[in-house]
Amino acid sequence: MTPARRIRPAAATALLAAAIGLASGCDHESASPTPADGDLVLVRAVPIAVAEPSDFCLDRDGVHWWTVSDATHRVYRLRLSDGVVVQTLSYVGADPEGVWQDPADGTLYVAEEGSREIVHLDDAGDELGRVSVAGLEGDANSGLEGLTFSPVTGRFHVVKEKGPPVLAAVSPAGVLQSSREIDYAADLSGVAWDAAAGGLLLVSDESAEVYRTDLSGTPLHTYGIDVEKAEGVGVDPGNGHIYVVSDSAETFYEFRLP
């Protein structure tokens, strides 16, 4: 096994000195959900040839996207236009549930659920490093369910699915900086950086909702989705469209705001 070592996203290097930190320690403050802002409006549904896809990360080129497979434990790059797989990375994980691409250098970070590790990969899938995330308690199926990165905080933002659902901020060294129990969703199955709004997108499979939140997880807008087993969420900063990937349907859905 590759020894654990510090990883630092290239996109954060120039910003870490001025990063806005979240409060350290655990935050169990409850927040009432915002009133529902209506259902997201479906633009298209595109079947994909990836078994049990989990997570959605828009590629830095804006015309591809990334996902991982619960079935094969591989990482895939697909075309946004038609969902065709154009690349399969060499990396084979143990239980990958989330993926994020660093827009500065094109490298990737994969969230391993059971081991609670963030694995750094080059664009071919060779491992560059990994860190363990301590402090997210629970069984093997309640580890890292998704991840993204905020250039504002200089931290990864990860979600734990349930028991209870948690949104946490993690330093590039794997240190848990803050965590918040989410009481407005039955579970959390994905998270994405929302560059246009400067916050996060969260998706809940069981609640069938997408939440626009601030960086601490306070909900600002709530949108319904008609997607079975939603396992990932992403946003195109160019047109504001939101993408959700379904594990069971092996399909990704493009939505616009109501």
matplotlib code that plots the C-alpha trace (Angstrom):
import matplotlib.pyplot as plt

x = [0.0, 1.3, 2.2, 0.0, 1.4, 0.2, -1.7, -2.4, -4.6, -2.8, -5.9, -5.5, -1.7, -2.0, -5.1, -4.3, -2.6, -5.8, -8.3, -11.5, -11.5, -14.6, -15.0, -13.0, -14.5, -17.9, -21.0, -24.3, -26.3, -29.6, -31.1, -34.6, -35.0, -35.8, -39.2, -39.2, -38.3, -40.1, -38.8, -35.8, -36.9, -35.6, -33.8, -32.6, -31.8, -28.8, -28.1, -24.5, -22.5, -21.1, -22.5, -23.8, -22.3, -21.6, -20.9, -20.7, -17.8, -17.7, -14.3, -12.3, -12.8, -16.5, -17.4, -16.6, -17.4, -16.2, -17.8, -16.8, -18.5, -19.7, -19.6, -16.2, -14.4, -13.0, -12.9, -14.5, -14.4, -17.5, -18.7, -21.3, -23.1, -24.0, -22.6, -20.1, -17.2, -13.9, -11.4, -11.1, -8.4, -6.0, -6.9, -9.0, -10.3, -11.8, -15.1, -14.8, -17.9, -16.8, -14.4, -13.2, -10.9, -8.4, -9.0, -5.4, -3.6, -6.2, -5.3, -8.1, -9.1, -11.2, -13.1, -12.9, -15.9, -14.9, -11.3, -12.2, -9.3, -8.9, -6.7, -4.8, -4.4, -2.8, -4.8, -3.9, -5.0, -1.6, -1.6, 0.2, -0.7, -3.5, -4.6, -6.8, -9.7, -10.3, -13.3, -16.2, -17.6, -19.8, -19.6, -17.9, -20.9, -21.1, -17.8, -17.0, -20.0, -18.8, -16.3, -15.5, -13.0, -13.5, -10.9, -12.4, -11.7, -8.8, -10.4, -12.2, -15.8, -17.0, -20.3, -21.2, -24.4, -26.4, -26.4, -26.6, -25.8, -22.8, -21.2, -17.5, -14.6, -11.2, -7.7, -5.5, -3.6, -6.7, -7.4, -11.1, -11.7, -15.4, -18.4, -22.1, -25.0, -27.6, -31.1, -33.0, -32.2, -32.8, -29.4, -26.6, -25.3, -23.2, -21.7, -20.3, -18.6, -21.0, -18.6, -21.3, -22.9, -19.8, -21.3, -22.2, -24.7, -25.9, -28.1, -30.2, -31.3, -33.9, -35.4, -35.2, -33.9, -31.0, -29.9, -28.0, -26.2, -23.5, -20.1, -21.2, -24.2, -26.9, -29.7, -30.5, -32.7, -34.3, -35.3, -37.2, -35.9, -37.6, -34.5, -34.2, -31.1, -29.4, -25.7, -24.0, -24.6, -22.8, -23.3, -22.2, -21.1, -21.6, -25.3, -26.2, -27.6, -27.5, -26.6, -27.6, -26.4, -28.6, -26.9, -29.8, -30.9, -27.3, -28.3, -27.3, -30.0, -29.6, -31.8, -32.4, -33.8, -37.5]
y = [0.0, 3.5, 5.2, 8.1, 11.5, 15.0, 16.1, 19.6, 20.6, 22.9, 25.1, 26.0, 26.8, 30.5, 30.9, 29.1, 32.0, 34.1, 31.3, 31.9, 29.2, 27.5, 27.2, 24.4, 21.5, 20.0, 22.1, 20.5, 23.6, 22.7, 24.7, 24.8, 23.9, 26.7, 26.5, 24.4, 26.5, 24.1, 21.2, 21.4, 21.4, 18.4, 19.3, 15.8, 12.4, 10.5, 6.8, 5.9, 2.7, 2.8, 0.3, 1.9, 5.4, 7.5, 11.2, 13.8, 16.2, 18.5, 18.3, 21.5, 21.6, 22.0, 19.3, 16.1, 14.9, 12.3, 9.6, 6.5, 3.1, 1.2, -2.0, -1.9, 0.6, 2.4, 6.1, 7.2, 10.3, 10.8, 13.2, 15.7, 15.8, 12.1, 10.3, 8.2, 6.9, 8.3, 7.3, 4.7, 5.4, 2.7, 3.1, 0.4, 1.5, -0.5, 1.5, 4.8, 7.0, 10.5, 12.2, 15.8, 17.2, 20.0, 22.6, 23.9, 20.8, 18.2, 15.7, 13.9, 13.2, 10.1, 9.6, 6.0, 5.4, 2.5, 3.4, 7.2, 8.2, 10.8, 9.5, 11.8, 10.5, 11.8, 12.1, 8.5, 7.1, 6.5, 7.3, 10.4, 10.3, 9.7, 10.9, 9.4, 11.4, 10.8, 11.9, 10.7, 7.9, 5.0, 1.7, 1.0, 2.1, 5.5, 6.9, 9.4, 9.5, 12.4, 15.2, 18.5, 21.4, 25.1, 27.5, 30.0, 27.8, 25.9, 22.7, 19.6, 19.4, 15.9, 14.2, 11.2, 9.6, 8.9, 7.9, 11.0, 12.7, 15.0, 17.8, 18.2, 20.4, 18.6, 20.1, 18.9, 17.0, 15.1, 16.9, 17.3, 21.1, 21.2, 19.0, 19.6, 17.2, 17.8, 17.6, 18.9, 15.8, 12.1, 11.3, 12.9, 11.3, 14.0, 17.4, 19.9, 23.3, 26.0, 28.6, 31.0, 31.2, 30.7, 27.8, 24.2, 21.9, 18.9, 16.1, 13.6, 10.3, 9.5, 13.1, 13.4, 17.0, 19.2, 21.9, 25.1, 26.0, 28.3, 26.8, 25.8, 23.8, 26.3, 25.7, 28.7, 27.0, 23.6, 21.9, 18.7, 16.1, 13.1, 10.9, 7.4, 6.8, 10.1, 9.5, 12.7, 16.4, 19.0, 22.4, 24.1, 27.6, 28.8, 28.1, 27.4, 24.0, 21.3, 17.7, 14.6, 11.1, 8.0, 4.9, 2.5, 4.0, 4.4, 7.8, 11.4, 14.1, 17.8, 20.3, 24.0, 26.1, 26.5]
z = [0.0, -0.8, 2.4, 3.5, 2.8, 2.6, -0.5, -1.6, -4.5, -6.9, -7.1, -3.4, -3.3, -4.1, -1.9, 1.3, 3.0, 2.6, 2.9, 4.9, 7.6, 9.0, 12.7, 14.2, 16.1, 15.7, 15.0, 15.8, 15.4, 13.8, 10.9, 9.7, 6.0, 3.7, 2.0, -1.1, -4.1, -6.5, -8.5, -10.8, -14.4, -16.4, -19.6, -20.6, -19.3, -20.7, -20.1, -19.5, -19.8, -16.2, -13.7, -10.5, -11.1, -8.0, -8.0, -10.8, -11.3, -14.3, -16.1, -16.3, -20.0, -19.6, -22.1, -20.1, -16.6, -14.1, -12.1, -10.1, -10.1, -7.1, -9.2, -10.8, -8.4, -11.4, -12.3, -15.7, -17.9, -20.0, -22.7, -21.4, -24.8, -25.0, -21.9, -23.9, -21.8, -23.3, -20.6, -17.8, -15.3, -14.2, -10.5, -9.0, -5.6, -2.7, -2.3, -4.2, -3.8, -4.8, -7.3, -7.8, -10.4, -9.6, -12.4, -12.0, -13.0, -14.0, -11.3, -9.4, -5.9, -5.0, -1.8, -0.5, 1.7, 4.0, 4.7, 4.9, 2.7, 0.0, -2.8, -5.2, -8.8, -11.9, -15.1, -16.0, -12.7, -11.1, -7.3, -6.2, -2.5, 0.0, 3.4, 6.0, 7.4, 11.1, 13.1, 10.9, 13.0, 11.9, 10.1, 6.8, 4.9, 6.6, 5.6, 2.8, 0.4, -1.7, -1.9, -3.5, -2.8, -2.2, -3.3, -0.8, 2.3, 0.8, 2.1, 0.9, 1.8, 2.3, 3.2, 5.3, 4.2, 7.4, 11.0, 11.0, 7.7, 8.1, 6.1, 7.1, 6.1, 5.8, 5.3, 2.5, 5.3, 6.1, 9.4, 10.2, 10.6, 11.2, 11.0, 11.0, 11.4, 8.7, 10.0, 7.0, 4.8, 5.4, 4.0, 1.9, -1.2, -2.9, -2.7, -5.2, -5.1, -6.5, -7.9, -9.1, -5.7, -3.6, -1.7, -2.0, -3.6, -1.6, -2.9, -0.8, -2.3, 0.3, 0.4, -3.4, -3.0, -4.0, -1.5, -2.3, 0.9, 2.2, 3.1, 6.6, 5.2, 6.1, 3.4, 1.2, -1.5, -1.7, -5.0, -5.6, -8.1, -9.6, -9.6, -8.2, -6.0, -6.7, -6.0, -7.2, -8.0, -10.0, -11.6, -14.8, -13.8, -17.4, -17.7, -14.1, -15.0, -12.3, -13.0, -10.9, -11.5, -10.7, -9.4, -10.1, -13.5, -14.7, -16.1, -15.6, -15.6, -16.6, -14.9, -14.9, -12.1, -11.8]

ax = plt.figure().add_subplot(projection="3d")
ax.plot(x, y, z, "-o")
ax.set_aspect("equal")
plt.show()
